[in-house]
């Protein structure tokens, strides 16, 4: 097949959608399919919690050789061509949006003899790619990776903008031949916007990359010393430091833990526009020694953060799956996920088996469950191993196979998979 992925925030990835686009692009190319990627021009640096790679090409390059060095094994020149377009940087370090012309997109799709496109954001790039695909009559798969709440927080004073955005989502996703979502929760949300077929395909996780066996005991000990973790139990958050991740609540949990005189530290891995505010609040709450901001970590340092943690904790308002949680489970961590009606990561918790969910209104519930796990070594180890067993269903090759079958079915004129 000759496949086109459109994503403003891939190569290098910004957030979960960018990571998902990259993983599926590389996976399809590795299986022998020809892949092109339409994306933004901006070159972005280290950001977020996971796989982020710098690129060096300019606008509209079609010969970029893209490699993943070190831990994430190199994939060079395997059928991927990347086209970049004039872009504007989004505020708050959230990446870029590309602004191509529909004429140029149509020309690229024709020139590359594309059979099918997958568009992962309802952006201007996504819309122009959709128009180009319709002009030449090829199937369109629309990925659902962003919620209205990721764009407009609930406290935003102008509800009119939310209504406009909801209407745009409904219009955009009604144009799909098939929509692809990463979780059951995401499927239920998308049903509000479209009557078209919706398929669930996990974002997946590369279990060869996220593997505790990648690390030596010396690497783990060096990391533990660098962040003064020896003698402490460790909670870990990885991801963007933005509003929707609700990291303020993690600081409240840490304050409550300190009041109980527990020897617990919180490791916060990532970057974002709230970092300075969070650090100031940390000082006001008197938990400066208990909370550590590492900034962005890559490759083995990221794996060390997972290994040194006893529990992965996520208090997000909005998640359509949570790649960070998949990573934590692959690294054999117990997980604690905040209960929010807009958070799909709860689907990854089997209550009391691989972790717990907790209230986002009263931090004492989270404190009680943290102490329950940390005070029972047998329970903790059991939860960590159960996380690893459960993550096998999300292995990336299984997700790639499922997506590949969806593509083949569309190209053969079918609708159901």
N, C-alpha and C positions, 0 to 999 in steps of 0.2 A: 504493500500500500504506500501511497504518497500522502503524508499527513501534514497538516499545518496546525500548529498551536499558536494562539494569540493570547498574550499576557503582558500587561504593562510592567510587571514586577518580577520578571524572571531573567536569569543570566546577567547579573547576579540576582539571587532571590531576595525578596523583601517579604517576610511573613510566610504563613503557611501556604497561601495560594501559589506564591512563587516557587516554593520548595516542591509542591505537588507538580506544577508544570514542568519543572526541571527533571524530576524523577521519572515522570511518564515520558517525556521527550527522549531522555537518555535510554530508558528501557525499551521504547519502541525502536529506536535506532539500533540498539544492541541486537534486537531480534531480526534485523535486516530490512526494516521499513525505512523509506526515505522520509526525513523529518525536516521541516523548516519551522522556525520560530519567529513570530513578529513581536517586537518588544520596543521598549523605550530606548532613547539614546543615552540618557544619563548614566554615568558610571558611578555606582554606589559602593561604599565601603562596608566594613563589618557592621552587621545589624542583626538583631534578633537572637534567636536561640540556637539555630542549627546551621544548615548547609548554605553557605554564602560564598560565592566565588567571584573574583574580579575578572573582568574581560577587558580587552584592549582594542577592540575594533571600533571603527567610526560609523557614521550613518550609512545605512543601507548596504552594509557589507554582506556578501553571501558566501564568503570563503573562510569564515572564522573557524579556527581550530580551538576547540574548547576542551580544557582538561581539568579533571579534579585531582589535585595532587595529594600525596600522603595517604591518610587514612581512607579517604573516599576515592577508590581506585580510578586511575585515569581512563577516560573514554575519549579518544582522539579521532577526529575525522571520520566518524562512523555514520555519515549520512545526514548530519545536522548542519543546516545553514541558518544563520541568524541575520535577520533584517532589522535594522534600527531606524527609528523615525524621530523627528524633532519632538522634544518633550519638555514639559514643565515640571519642576520639582515641587512635590506636595509639601505643605507646611508640616512641621512636627516630625521630620525624618521618616515619613511614611512611604517614601519612594517617589516615583514619577508617573505621569500620565503622558502617553504618546498621542500625537495629533497628525496622523497620516491622511492623505487624500484617498477617496474611494477609488479614483482612477489608478493610483499607484498600487493599491492593494489588489485590485482586479488584475492589473498587469502582472504582478508577482505570482498570483495564483495560477494564471494562465501559463506563464513562462515555466513555472515549476511543475506544471501538469498535476496539480493537487487533486486528489480523489475525495478528500473529506477534511473539514476544519473542526477543531475544538477551540472554543472561545471561553476563557475562564473568568473574565470580568465584564460587567455591563458598562464598560467605559466607552469613550469615543473610539479608541482603537477597536474594541469589541464590536461596536456598531458598524464601523466602516468595513471590518472584516466580514461581518454578517451580510452586509449589502453586496460586497464583492462575491461572496459565495453564492448568493441568490442570483446574481447576474449571470453566472456561468453554470448554474444548476447543479451544484454539488451539495451533499448532505452537510448539515450543521449540528454539531453536538455543543450544547451550552453547559459549562460547568458552573455550579453554584458554590461560591467560596466566600461571599461577603454578605453580611446582614445589614439591614438598614441601621441597626444600632451600632455597627462598626463605623458608620459614616456620620450619623447624627445621634449623639447621646441623648438619653431620655430627658435630661435637664435642659436641652436646647429650647430657647423660648419661642421659636417660631415654628409652630406645628404645621404651617403651610408647606414648609420645605419637606417635611416628612411625608406629607400627602403627595407632593410632586414626585418624590423619590419612589414611593410605593407604586404610583401610576407608571413610572418608567420601568420598574422591575416587571410589572405585569405585562407591559407592552413588549419589552425585550425578550422575556422568557417564553412568551407565546409564539415566538418565531422559531423555536427549536424544532428539529426533527426528533431529537431525544435530549433530555436533560440528564446530567450526571451529578450526583451528590455524594458526599463522603460518609453519611450516616442516616439512620432512620429519622432522627430528629430533623436533619436538614431536609429530608424528603417531605415531612409534614409541613414545614415552613413554606417550601417551594410550591406546594399544592395550592397555596393562597394566590399564587401568581400565574399559574399555568395549568392547562388541562392536558398538556402534551405528556408523553411517556416519561417517567422518571426512573432512573436506574441508580442503585446504590453501589458505589465502588469506593472502598476505603482508600484514603490517601496512601496507605501502606507504609511499611518501614523496612529498611534494608537491614536484616538481622546479621549480615556479615560485617556491616559497618558499625552498627551499634551492638558491640559484643564486649563483655567484660574481659574476655581473653585477649583483647587487643592491648591490654595494659600490663605492665610489670609492677611488682610490689614497690619497686624503687620510684617509679613514676607517680604512683598513688601517694606514697609517703611524702614525696617532694611537694606535691600539690597540697596535701594536708598541712604541711609546715608553712607553706607560702601564705595560707589564709588562716593560720592559727586555729585549726579545727581539732587538734589533738585533745582528747579528754571531753569532747562535747558531742552530743547528739546533733544531727544536722538535718534541717528541713531545706528543701531546694525548690526554687522557682526558676524556670528558664523561659524567656520570651520578651516581647516588647514591653517597655515601661510606659505604657499609655493608659488612658482612662479606662477603656473597656476591660483591661486585665485586672482592675480592682486591687492593685497592690497595696493601697492604703489599708485595706482590710487585713492583709498579712502582717502589717506593722501593729495593728490592734491585737492580733493574736499573739505576737511576740511580746507585747507589753503585758498581756495577761499571763503568759508563760513565765515571764520574769518575776511577776508578783508571787508566783508559786515557787520561786527559787529553783526552777529547773535549769540544768546546765544544757541549754539548747541554743544553737545558732541558726540563723536563716541566711542562706546563700542565695543572692539574687543575681542571676546571670542574664545579661542583655543590656540594651541601650534603648533610649526613647526620650520623648520630650518632657516626661515628668521626673526625670532622674534627680534634678536639683531640688525640686519640691519634696520628693520622698526623703532625700537625705536630710533636709531641714526638719521635716516632721519626725524623722527617726531621732534626731538630737532632742527635739522638744519632749518626746515621749520617754527619754532616758534609756534608750535601747541602742545606743551608738556602738557598744561593744558586742551586742548580740546580733547585729545585722551587718552583712558584708555585701557590698556591691562589687562585683568582679569586672563589670563591663562585658563586652563581647568575648566569648571564648570559642576557639575553633579546634577542630580535630581532637587530638588526645586530651587537651585541657578540658574540653567539653565532656568527654567520656569520664575523666577523673572527677568532675563535679557530680555526675550521676553516681559514680561508685562510692564517693565519700558521703553521700546523703543516705540517711535512713529512710526518709519519706519524701516523695515528691508532692508538692502542694500547689493547687490551682484554685484561685478564687474569682475567676473571670465571670463577667456578666454575660459575655457572648462568645460562643465557640460553636463551629459547625462540625468539628470533630476534636481537634487539638493534636497536632503533630508532636508537640512537646510531651504530651502524655504518652503517646505511642513510643517515643524514644525512652522515656522513663521506664515503661513496662519492659521494653526490650533489654534494658540494663538492670532488670530484676529489682525494681523498687516497689515498695508499697505506695499506694497513691491515695491522696485525699483531695476530693473535688467539691467545690462549693455548689450548693443547690441553687440553680437559677433556671427559670423557665426558658431561658434563651441559651443554655449551655449544654451542648451535646456530649461533652466529655463525661457526663454522668453515665452514659451508656457503657463506658469502659470500666465502670466500677461494679463488681459483684460484692454487695454490701457484706462486710465482715469476712470476706474471703481473700480479696487482693487489696482491700482498703475500705474506706468509708466515704460517704458524702457528709457535708456539714452545712449548718445554717450560715447565711450571709447577713444575719441580723444580730446574732448573739455569739461573740467569739468564744464564749465558755464551752460551747459544744465542740468546737474544733480543738480546744485545749484538752478537753476530756478525752477525745479520741486519739490525739497525739500522745498523751500520757499512757493511754491504754496500750498502744503499740510499743512505745519505748520501754515500758516497764515489763514487757513480756517478750523475751528474746525468741522464744519458740513461735509465738504468734507472728512476730515481725518476719522471721525467716520464712514461715509458711506463706505469708502474704506476698513476699518478694518472689518466691518461686511460682506462686499461682499467677502473678502478673506475667511472668515469662511464658507460662503455659498458655495463657489467654491471648498473648500477642501473636502466637503462631498463625492465627486466623487472618492477621493483617499483614503477613509477609508480602513484600512489594511485588514479587513475581506473580503471586496470586491475583493481586489487583491489576497488574499489567495484562495478564491473561484474560481477565474479565472484561477490561476495556477493549482489548483487541477483538473479542467476540462481538461486542456491541458494534464496533466499527464494521466488522465483516458483515454482520446482519444488515446494517443500514445500506451498505454498498450492494447487497444482494436483494434489496428492495423490501426487507422485512421491518417490522416494528417491535416485535417482542423478542426477548432474549431468554 
